[in-house]
Amino acid sequence: MQHTENQIREILRHARGGDQYYFHPLFKSINYTEGIREMAILCNANWLLIQLLDYCKFLSKKEEFLVIKFFKKQGRDNCKVVYTDGNDNIVFTIMLEYTDFPLHNQFVNKKEKEAILFFFRNDVLYLSSEH
């Protein structure tokens, strides 16, 4: 069953994490939460999960905490992923020419915000709602 963008957001907004952690066979030393697993399934985004884990593994060697902002404008096929140190200092940015990721940037108080926000700390990737 296909979910709408609003339905996906509502499901992910209620993700609270728990005792269950997952790992990808390519990144056995890094865990991710139930919310991340749900995001990958609902958004058909295993590719994004792999990319996030790969960059987090590399960047966490220098940064203890990472905030990852995923930007995708409505009607566009490209996106930008920005990794920061949690103090808005950009650590790494990557542009992707094509993605079918179903979530788009949000507007909060007339200000454009990321489509989805992730955190990485202590070798665990998690959603902002699980922070």
N, C-alpha and C positions, 0 to 999 in steps of 0.2 A: 504494500500500500504506500503510495506517495503521500507525503505530508506537505502542507503549505509552509512557507517561510514562517508565518506566525505560529503555526502549530509546533514547528521545530524549536523556535525560540521559547515557547511556553514550556515545552518538555525540558529543554536545557536549563531554563531559569530555575527549575525545581531540583536540579541535580545538587546533591549535598555531599557527595562522596560517602565513603563508608569504610568498612574493613577490607573490602575486596579490591586488590590491585591487579593490574594486568601488565604484561610485558610483550613486546614484539620479539620474535625469534632473532631479528637482526640486532636488537638492542637489549640484551638480557640484563644489563646492569641498570637499566632505567625502567621505572614503573610509570603507569598512568592510571587514572581513576576511572570509575564507572561512568562519570560524566563525559570524559574524553572518549571512552568506548562508544557511548551512546551517540555522541556527535559524529564519530566516524561512520557509524551505521546509518543514522538518519540522513546524513549529508552525502553518503556514498563517497567518503573522503579518506579512505585508507592511505591514499597517496599523500594527503596532508599530514596525517599522523606520522608516517615514515619521515617526511621532511622535517616536521617539528622535532621529532626524537633525534634525528641526525644533527641538526643545528644545535639543539640544546646540549647534546653530548659534547660537542666541540666547544661551544661558547661557555659552558659551565666550568670549564677549566680555569677561566679567568674571572667569571662572575658567579657569585654565590646564589643570586636571585635574578630571574629573568621575567620580564613582562613582555608578552608577545601579542602584538596587535595585527589583526588581519583586516585589510581594507579592500573592499570591492564595491565599486559604484554600480548603482542600478543601471541595467541596459548595457553594461560593459562585460567583456570576456576576460579582461586582464585583472590582476590584483597585485597588491603590495603587502609584504609581511615585514613588520618592523620589530626587531628585538631590542629592548632597552634594559637598563640595569635596575629599573624600579624607581629611579629618580629622573626619568625622562631623558637620560643620556643614551643616545642611540649607540648600540653595540654593533648591529648588523642590519642591513636591509636587503631584501631580495624582491625583484619584480618578476612576476610570472605572466607570460604573454597570453596564456589561455587557461581558464578554469571554468568548470561547470558548477562550482560551489554554489549552493542555493541561498546562502545568506548574504545580505548586502549591508552597506553602511547604514547606520541609524542616525536619526536626527533627534537630539535632546536639547530642548530650549533653543531651537533653530540653529544649533551647532552640529556639524557632521561629526559622528564618532565612528569608531571601527565597527566592522560587521560582527566580529567575535573577539573575545579577549581570553588569553591563556596566561597561566603562571607556571613557572618551573622553579622548584627549590628542593634540596635534599634528594636529588635524583627522582623526583616525581613531577609529572606533567599533569596539570589540573585546570578546570574551568574557573572563571572568576566567581561563579556562584558557589564553588566548593572551597573558596579561600577563607 
